[in-house]
């Protein structure tokens, strides 16, 4: 895609309002759910794998590919499209999205786009919104008027952003990973704690982790059974293990 094509695809939101509606009656229904390079965030993976009743390993093996060329140092997980001629999302059929209530953040926010950056020590995430105008999309011809905030609220985007922005701070951090000899191990740790929560849980409870780190009994109970709490803890662990931040305490 050249610069002009990018400019035409991503456009400013004029006056903070836009018209859009997607439903089965629109001729292009589900056309946008094919041939995607859809990056999955940790919370995306958590929601979908739990909906499907799969372990993290099972979900990653069955539905994703890992890309090492889309970020300067961290691996990214991409949703694998079907291998047929249509190349559609594996969770889409003629009736629409079969995981709709747990669909990824990128699907929820469409046709709005979000550029976001979480800076160390700053509470608020810096963000900017824009429209994604794809030629095949006829939803823009519908007369439903939205503000950006109404759209984000209606689509449940805020919850996903709140869950993922802690990870975004790690993912976009310019901090050094330390000596070169330690980088491969740290990249493996990043992948596990970001994308494979079940393996991260086994790491906590099946190694000497709890002998080394001060995790109170109540938090241990939450980490054993609550995936959201485990994910939040994983982000704190990544700040400690990747960058040496004092987010987790060693035992005396």
Short mmCIF file of the C-alpha atoms (twelve columns), coordinates in Angstrom:
data_MODEL
# 
_entry.id   MODEL 
# 
loop_
_atom_site.group_PDB 
_atom_site.id 
_atom_site.type_symbol 
_atom_site.label_atom_id 
_atom_site.label_alt_id 
_atom_site.label_comp_id 
_atom_site.label_asym_id 
_atom_site.label_seq_id 
_atom_site.Cartn_x 
_atom_site.Cartn_y 
_atom_site.Cartn_z 
_atom_site.pdbx_PDB_model_num 
ATOM 1   C CA . UNK A 1   0.000   0.000   0.000  1 
ATOM 2   C CA . UNK A 2   1.513   3.340   -1.062 1 
ATOM 3   C CA . UNK A 3   1.300   6.592   0.894  1 
ATOM 4   C CA . UNK A 4   -1.661  7.918   -1.098 1 
ATOM 5   C CA . UNK A 5   -3.637  4.708   -0.586 1 
ATOM 6   C CA . UNK A 6   -2.939  4.853   3.164  1 
ATOM 7   C CA . UNK A 7   -4.109  8.469   3.239  1 
ATOM 8   C CA . UNK A 8   -7.380  7.542   1.525  1 
ATOM 9   C CA . UNK A 9   -7.937  4.510   3.774  1 
ATOM 10  C CA . UNK A 10  -7.291  6.303   7.072  1 
ATOM 11  C CA . UNK A 11  -9.129  9.617   7.320  1 
ATOM 12  C CA . UNK A 12  -9.784  12.124  10.120 1 
ATOM 13  C CA . UNK A 13  -13.119 12.048  11.949 1 
ATOM 14  C CA . UNK A 14  -14.797 15.331  11.117 1 
ATOM 15  C CA . UNK A 15  -16.583 16.931  14.023 1 
ATOM 16  C CA . UNK A 16  -16.277 13.777  16.169 1 
ATOM 17  C CA . UNK A 17  -19.298 12.171  14.425 1 
ATOM 18  C CA . UNK A 18  -19.777 9.636   11.658 1 
ATOM 19  C CA . UNK A 19  -22.553 7.544   10.126 1 
ATOM 20  C CA . UNK A 20  -22.203 3.774   10.100 1 
ATOM 21  C CA . UNK A 21  -24.137 0.578   10.704 1 
ATOM 22  C CA . UNK A 22  -23.274 -3.053  10.020 1 
ATOM 23  C CA . UNK A 23  -26.001 -5.720  9.886  1 
ATOM 24  C CA . UNK A 24  -27.060 -8.763  7.878  1 
ATOM 25  C CA . UNK A 25  -29.016 -6.612  5.449  1 
ATOM 26  C CA . UNK A 26  -25.916 -4.806  4.220  1 
ATOM 27  C CA . UNK A 27  -24.685 -6.487  0.993  1 
ATOM 28  C CA . UNK A 28  -21.069 -6.456  2.173  1 
ATOM 29  C CA . UNK A 29  -21.875 -8.248  5.452  1 
ATOM 30  C CA . UNK A 30  -18.757 -10.166 6.676  1 
ATOM 31  C CA . UNK A 31  -16.690 -9.099  3.624  1 
ATOM 32  C CA . UNK A 32  -14.378 -7.294  6.047  1 
ATOM 33  C CA . UNK A 33  -13.785 -10.587 7.905  1 
ATOM 34  C CA . UNK A 34  -11.438 -12.090 5.316  1 
ATOM 35  C CA . UNK A 35  -7.747  -11.952 4.386  1 
ATOM 36  C CA . UNK A 36  -6.914  -10.065 7.551  1 
ATOM 37  C CA . UNK A 37  -3.598  -9.476  9.267  1 
ATOM 38  C CA . UNK A 38  -5.369  -9.245  12.591 1 
ATOM 39  C CA . UNK A 39  -3.055  -8.888  15.564 1 
ATOM 40  C CA . UNK A 40  -4.369  -10.459 18.764 1 
ATOM 41  C CA . UNK A 41  -3.727  -8.872  22.134 1 
ATOM 42  C CA . UNK A 42  -3.444  -10.827 25.404 1 
ATOM 43  C CA . UNK A 43  -7.027  -9.993  26.369 1 
ATOM 44  C CA . UNK A 44  -8.291  -10.994 22.903 1 
ATOM 45  C CA . UNK A 45  -6.700  -14.417 23.328 1 
ATOM 46  C CA . UNK A 46  -7.983  -14.817 26.880 1 
ATOM 47  C CA . UNK A 47  -11.578 -14.059 25.886 1 
ATOM 48  C CA . UNK A 48  -11.703 -16.238 22.769 1 
ATOM 49  C CA . UNK A 49  -9.885  -19.260 24.166 1 
ATOM 50  C CA . UNK A 50  -12.140 -19.272 27.231 1 
ATOM 51  C CA . UNK A 51  -15.237 -18.958 25.060 1 
ATOM 52  C CA . UNK A 52  -14.099 -21.941 22.999 1 
ATOM 53  C CA . UNK A 53  -13.180 -23.934 26.103 1 
ATOM 54  C CA . UNK A 54  -9.591  -24.332 24.942 1 
ATOM 55  C CA . UNK A 55  -6.288  -24.089 26.737 1 
ATOM 56  C CA . UNK A 56  -3.901  -21.353 25.643 1 
ATOM 57  C CA . UNK A 57  -1.727  -23.958 23.902 1 
ATOM 58  C CA . UNK A 58  -4.690  -25.412 22.021 1 
ATOM 59  C CA . UNK A 59  -5.928  -22.015 20.891 1 
ATOM 60  C CA . UNK A 60  -2.499  -20.794 19.773 1 
ATOM 61  C CA . UNK A 61  -1.835  -23.999 17.828 1 
ATOM 62  C CA . UNK A 62  -5.238  -24.142 16.138 1 
ATOM 63  C CA . UNK A 63  -5.953  -20.518 15.312 1 
ATOM 64  C CA . UNK A 64  -2.839  -18.355 15.275 1 
ATOM 65  C CA . UNK A 65  0.522   -17.728 13.673 1 
ATOM 66  C CA . UNK A 66  3.471   -15.993 15.325 1 
ATOM 67  C CA . UNK A 67  5.157   -13.177 13.456 1 
ATOM 68  C CA . UNK A 68  8.644   -11.978 14.282 1 
ATOM 69  C CA . UNK A 69  8.861   -9.305  11.576 1 
ATOM 70  C CA . UNK A 70  6.131   -6.884  12.683 1 
ATOM 71  C CA . UNK A 71  7.833   -5.398  15.727 1 
ATOM 72  C CA . UNK A 72  11.383  -4.334  16.409 1 
ATOM 73  C CA . UNK A 73  11.927  -6.941  19.128 1 
ATOM 74  C CA . UNK A 74  8.734   -8.634  20.376 1 
ATOM 75  C CA . UNK A 75  6.791   -11.435 18.642 1 
ATOM 76  C CA . UNK A 76  3.201   -10.768 17.635 1 
ATOM 77  C CA . UNK A 77  0.359   -13.265 17.403 1 
ATOM 78  C CA . UNK A 78  -1.833  -13.101 14.292 1 
ATOM 79  C CA . UNK A 79  -5.244  -14.716 13.841 1 
ATOM 80  C CA . UNK A 80  -4.916  -17.387 11.139 1 
ATOM 81  C CA . UNK A 81  -7.431  -17.067 8.328  1 
ATOM 82  C CA . UNK A 82  -8.914  -20.143 6.682  1 
ATOM 83  C CA . UNK A 83  -6.806  -21.684 3.957  1 
ATOM 84  C CA . UNK A 84  -9.596  -21.764 1.365  1 
ATOM 85  C CA . UNK A 85  -10.206 -19.384 -1.529 1 
ATOM 86  C CA . UNK A 86  -12.200 -16.919 0.544  1 
ATOM 87  C CA . UNK A 87  -9.606  -16.740 3.314  1 
ATOM 88  C CA . UNK A 88  -12.227 -15.822 5.894  1 
ATOM 89  C CA . UNK A 89  -11.861 -15.582 9.632  1 
ATOM 90  C CA . UNK A 90  -12.254 -19.035 11.226 1 
ATOM 91  C CA . UNK A 91  -15.008 -17.689 13.471 1 
ATOM 92  C CA . UNK A 92  -17.258 -16.290 10.726 1 
ATOM 93  C CA . UNK A 93  -20.147 -18.032 8.975  1 
ATOM 94  C CA . UNK A 94  -23.106 -16.874 6.867  1 
ATOM 95  C CA . UNK A 95  -24.889 -15.622 9.969  1 
ATOM 96  C CA . UNK A 96  -21.946 -13.527 11.135 1 
ATOM 97  C CA . UNK A 97  -19.374 -13.807 13.905 1 
ATOM 98  C CA . UNK A 98  -19.711 -16.929 16.044 1 
ATOM 99  C CA . UNK A 99  -17.653 -15.386 18.866 1 
ATOM 100 C CA . UNK A 100 -19.244 -11.948 18.610 1 
ATOM 101 C CA . UNK A 101 -19.529 -11.261 22.347 1 
ATOM 102 C CA . UNK A 102 -15.806 -12.072 22.696 1 
ATOM 103 C CA . UNK A 103 -14.523 -10.741 19.368 1 
ATOM 104 C CA . UNK A 104 -11.085 -9.052  19.308 1 
ATOM 105 C CA . UNK A 105 -10.608 -5.379  20.044 1 
ATOM 106 C CA . UNK A 106 -9.684  -4.624  16.417 1 
ATOM 107 C CA . UNK A 107 -13.041 -6.031  15.274 1 
ATOM 108 C CA . UNK A 108 -14.983 -4.168  17.963 1 
ATOM 109 C CA . UNK A 109 -13.642 -0.748  17.138 1 
ATOM 110 C CA . UNK A 110 -13.970 -1.022  13.330 1 
ATOM 111 C CA . UNK A 111 -14.526 1.196   11.324 1 
ATOM 112 C CA . UNK A 112 -12.864 3.484   13.852 1 
ATOM 113 C CA . UNK A 113 -9.109  3.138   14.223 1 
ATOM 114 C CA . UNK A 114 -7.096  3.904   17.349 1 
ATOM 115 C CA . UNK A 115 -3.459  4.897   17.603 1 
ATOM 116 C CA . UNK A 116 -2.365  4.571   21.223 1 
ATOM 117 C CA . UNK A 117 0.782   4.888   23.301 1 
ATOM 118 C CA . UNK A 118 1.220   4.231   27.017 1 
ATOM 119 C CA . UNK A 119 4.169   6.099   28.484 1 
ATOM 120 C CA . UNK A 120 5.944   5.034   31.680 1 
ATOM 121 C CA . UNK A 121 4.697   6.715   34.851 1 
ATOM 122 C CA . UNK A 122 1.757   8.358   33.047 1 
ATOM 123 C CA . UNK A 123 -1.667  7.198   34.166 1 
ATOM 124 C CA . UNK A 124 -3.507  8.036   30.949 1 
ATOM 125 C CA . UNK A 125 -2.932  6.398   27.586 1 
ATOM 126 C CA . UNK A 126 -2.297  8.832   24.760 1 
ATOM 127 C CA . UNK A 127 -4.702  8.018   21.941 1 
ATOM 128 C CA . UNK A 128 -5.973  9.354   18.641 1 
ATOM 129 C CA . UNK A 129 -8.946  8.117   16.634 1 
ATOM 130 C CA . UNK A 130 -9.525  8.048   12.876 1 
ATOM 131 C CA . UNK A 131 -11.841 6.396   10.346 1 
ATOM 132 C CA . UNK A 132 -10.926 3.310   8.333  1 
ATOM 133 C CA . UNK A 133 -12.623 3.641   4.935  1 
ATOM 134 C CA . UNK A 134 -12.446 0.396   2.943  1 
ATOM 135 C CA . UNK A 135 -13.902 0.383   -0.574 1 
ATOM 136 C CA . UNK A 136 -16.091 -2.675  -0.049 1 
ATOM 137 C CA . UNK A 137 -17.747 -1.349  3.131  1 
ATOM 138 C CA . UNK A 138 -21.307 -0.124  2.564  1 
ATOM 139 C CA . UNK A 139 -21.994 0.458   6.237  1 
ATOM 140 C CA . UNK A 140 -21.067 4.123   5.776  1 
ATOM 141 C CA . UNK A 141 -24.180 4.551   3.607  1 
ATOM 142 C CA . UNK A 142 -26.432 3.759   6.569  1 
ATOM 143 C CA . UNK A 143 -27.931 6.736   8.404  1 
ATOM 144 C CA . UNK A 144 -27.044 5.778   12.004 1 
ATOM 145 C CA . UNK A 145 -25.122 8.696   13.494 1 
ATOM 146 C CA . UNK A 146 -22.492 8.121   16.192 1 
ATOM 147 C CA . UNK A 147 -20.022 10.117  18.179 1 
ATOM 148 C CA . UNK A 148 -16.709 8.358   18.751 1 
ATOM 149 C CA . UNK A 149 -17.478 7.948   22.451 1 
ATOM 150 C CA . UNK A 150 -20.926 6.481   21.722 1 
ATOM 151 C CA . UNK A 151 -19.368 3.973   19.353 1 
ATOM 152 C CA . UNK A 152 -16.650 2.906   21.783 1 
ATOM 153 C CA . UNK A 153 -19.199 2.467   24.556 1 
ATOM 154 C CA . UNK A 154 -21.666 0.572   22.367 1 
ATOM 155 C CA . UNK A 155 -19.025 -1.845  21.103 1 
ATOM 156 C CA . UNK A 156 -17.431 -2.560  24.477 1 
ATOM 157 C CA . UNK A 157 -14.073 -1.125  23.417 1 
ATOM 158 C CA . UNK A 158 -13.283 0.587   26.716 1 
ATOM 159 C CA . UNK A 159 -13.068 -2.716  28.605 1 
ATOM 160 C CA . UNK A 160 -10.612 -4.119  26.068 1 
ATOM 161 C CA . UNK A 161 -8.484  -0.973  26.118 1 
ATOM 162 C CA . UNK A 162 -8.375  -1.003  29.922 1 
ATOM 163 C CA . UNK A 163 -7.237  -4.638  29.891 1 
ATOM 164 C CA . UNK A 164 -4.662  -4.215  27.133 1 
ATOM 165 C CA . UNK A 165 -3.117  -0.824  27.855 1 
ATOM 166 C CA . UNK A 166 -0.892  -2.236  30.606 1 
ATOM 167 C CA . UNK A 167 0.553   -4.571  28.006 1 
ATOM 168 C CA . UNK A 168 0.820   -1.743  25.490 1 
ATOM 169 C CA . UNK A 169 3.126   0.064   27.910 1 
ATOM 170 C CA . UNK A 170 5.466   -2.953  27.838 1 
ATOM 171 C CA . UNK A 171 5.125   -3.568  24.116 1 
ATOM 172 C CA . UNK A 172 5.972   0.026   23.184 1 
ATOM 173 C CA . UNK A 173 8.635   0.597   25.848 1 
ATOM 174 C CA . UNK A 174 12.018  1.855   24.594 1 
ATOM 175 C CA . UNK A 175 13.779  0.427   27.649 1 
ATOM 176 C CA . UNK A 176 16.718  -1.889  27.120 1 
ATOM 177 C CA . UNK A 177 16.320  -5.641  27.527 1 
ATOM 178 C CA . UNK A 178 19.795  -5.810  29.020 1 
ATOM 179 C CA . UNK A 179 22.781  -7.864  27.885 1 
ATOM 180 C CA . UNK A 180 22.433  -9.492  24.463 1 
ATOM 181 C CA . UNK A 181 22.937  -12.951 25.930 1 
ATOM 182 C CA . UNK A 182 19.741  -12.534 28.009 1 
ATOM 183 C CA . UNK A 183 17.501  -11.312 25.175 1 
ATOM 184 C CA . UNK A 184 16.383  -14.719 23.756 1 
ATOM 185 C CA . UNK A 185 15.254  -15.868 27.206 1 
ATOM 186 C CA . UNK A 186 13.437  -12.599 27.799 1 
ATOM 187 C CA . UNK A 187 11.653  -12.856 24.446 1 
ATOM 188 C CA . UNK A 188 10.452  -16.334 25.416 1 
ATOM 189 C CA . UNK A 189 9.238   -14.936 28.727 1 
ATOM 190 C CA . UNK A 190 7.414   -12.149 26.892 1 
ATOM 191 C CA . UNK A 191 5.626   -14.636 24.650 1 
ATOM 192 C CA . UNK A 192 4.566   -16.889 27.506 1 
ATOM 193 C CA . UNK A 193 3.342   -14.139 29.842 1 
ATOM 194 C CA . UNK A 194 1.613   -12.235 27.047 1 
ATOM 195 C CA . UNK A 195 -0.060  -14.979 25.042 1 
ATOM 196 C CA . UNK A 196 0.038   -18.275 26.924 1 
ATOM 197 C CA . UNK A 197 -1.565  -17.655 30.306 1 
ATOM 198 C CA . UNK A 198 -2.001  -21.339 31.094 1 
ATOM 199 C CA . UNK A 199 1.730   -21.900 30.688 1 
ATOM 200 C CA . UNK A 200 2.438   -18.793 32.776 1 
ATOM 201 C CA . UNK A 201 0.220   -20.185 35.542 1 
ATOM 202 C CA . UNK A 202 2.181   -23.442 35.447 1 
ATOM 203 C CA . UNK A 203 5.373   -21.400 35.666 1 
ATOM 204 C CA . UNK A 204 4.142   -19.683 38.832 1 
ATOM 205 C CA . UNK A 205 2.809   -22.748 40.616 1 
ATOM 206 C CA . UNK A 206 5.083   -25.449 39.190 1 
ATOM 207 C CA . UNK A 207 8.466   -23.830 39.704 1 
ATOM 208 C CA . UNK A 208 10.279  -22.135 42.601 1 
ATOM 209 C CA . UNK A 209 8.563   -18.850 41.745 1 
ATOM 210 C CA . UNK A 210 6.555   -18.626 44.980 1 
ATOM 211 C CA . UNK A 211 9.654   -19.510 47.012 1 
ATOM 212 C CA . UNK A 212 11.468  -16.540 45.515 1 
ATOM 213 C CA . UNK A 213 8.786   -13.869 45.243 1 
ATOM 214 C CA . UNK A 214 6.501   -12.364 47.856 1 
ATOM 215 C CA . UNK A 215 2.964   -13.174 46.683 1 
ATOM 216 C CA . UNK A 216 0.429   -13.179 49.501 1 
ATOM 217 C CA . UNK A 217 -1.950  -16.161 49.917 1 
ATOM 218 C CA . UNK A 218 -5.026  -14.245 48.768 1 
ATOM 219 C CA . UNK A 219 -3.336  -13.177 45.558 1 
ATOM 220 C CA . UNK A 220 -2.120  -16.732 45.000 1 
ATOM 221 C CA . UNK A 221 -5.744  -17.904 45.146 1 
ATOM 222 C CA . UNK A 222 -6.745  -15.316 42.560 1 
ATOM 223 C CA . UNK A 223 -3.862  -16.241 40.276 1 
ATOM 224 C CA . UNK A 224 -4.843  -19.905 40.480 1 
ATOM 225 C CA . UNK A 225 -8.423  -19.357 39.305 1 
ATOM 226 C CA . UNK A 226 -8.902  -15.882 37.803 1 
ATOM 227 C CA . UNK A 227 -7.475  -15.386 34.314 1 
ATOM 228 C CA . UNK A 228 -7.932  -11.613 34.363 1 
ATOM 229 C CA . UNK A 229 -6.014  -11.315 37.638 1 
ATOM 230 C CA . UNK A 230 -3.355  -13.618 36.216 1 
ATOM 231 C CA . UNK A 231 -3.037  -11.471 33.096 1 
ATOM 232 C CA . UNK A 232 -2.611  -8.296  35.157 1 
ATOM 233 C CA . UNK A 233 0.043   -10.037 37.253 1 
ATOM 234 C CA . UNK A 234 1.773   -11.219 34.073 1 
ATOM 235 C CA . UNK A 235 2.176   -7.613  32.963 1 
ATOM 236 C CA . UNK A 236 3.768   -6.689  36.291 1 
ATOM 237 C CA . UNK A 237 6.048   -9.706  36.003 1 
ATOM 238 C CA . UNK A 238 7.109   -8.644  32.498 1 
ATOM 239 C CA . UNK A 239 8.076   -5.192  33.731 1 
ATOM 240 C CA . UNK A 240 10.218  -6.895  36.389 1 
ATOM 241 C CA . UNK A 241 11.756  -9.618  34.234 1 
ATOM 242 C CA . UNK A 242 12.299  -7.596  31.052 1 
ATOM 243 C CA . UNK A 243 13.280  -4.185  32.368 1 
ATOM 244 C CA . UNK A 244 14.188  -4.739  36.002 1 
ATOM 245 C CA . UNK A 245 11.375  -2.573  37.374 1 
ATOM 246 C CA . UNK A 246 10.500  -3.112  41.039 1 
ATOM 247 C CA . UNK A 247 6.947   -4.260  40.333 1 
ATOM 248 C CA . UNK A 248 7.269   -7.593  42.169 1 
ATOM 249 C CA . UNK A 249 9.006   -8.049  45.500 1 
ATOM 250 C CA . UNK A 250 11.584  -10.711 46.244 1 
ATOM 251 C CA . UNK A 251 11.231  -12.489 49.579 1 
ATOM 252 C CA . UNK A 252 13.578  -11.308 52.267 1 
# 
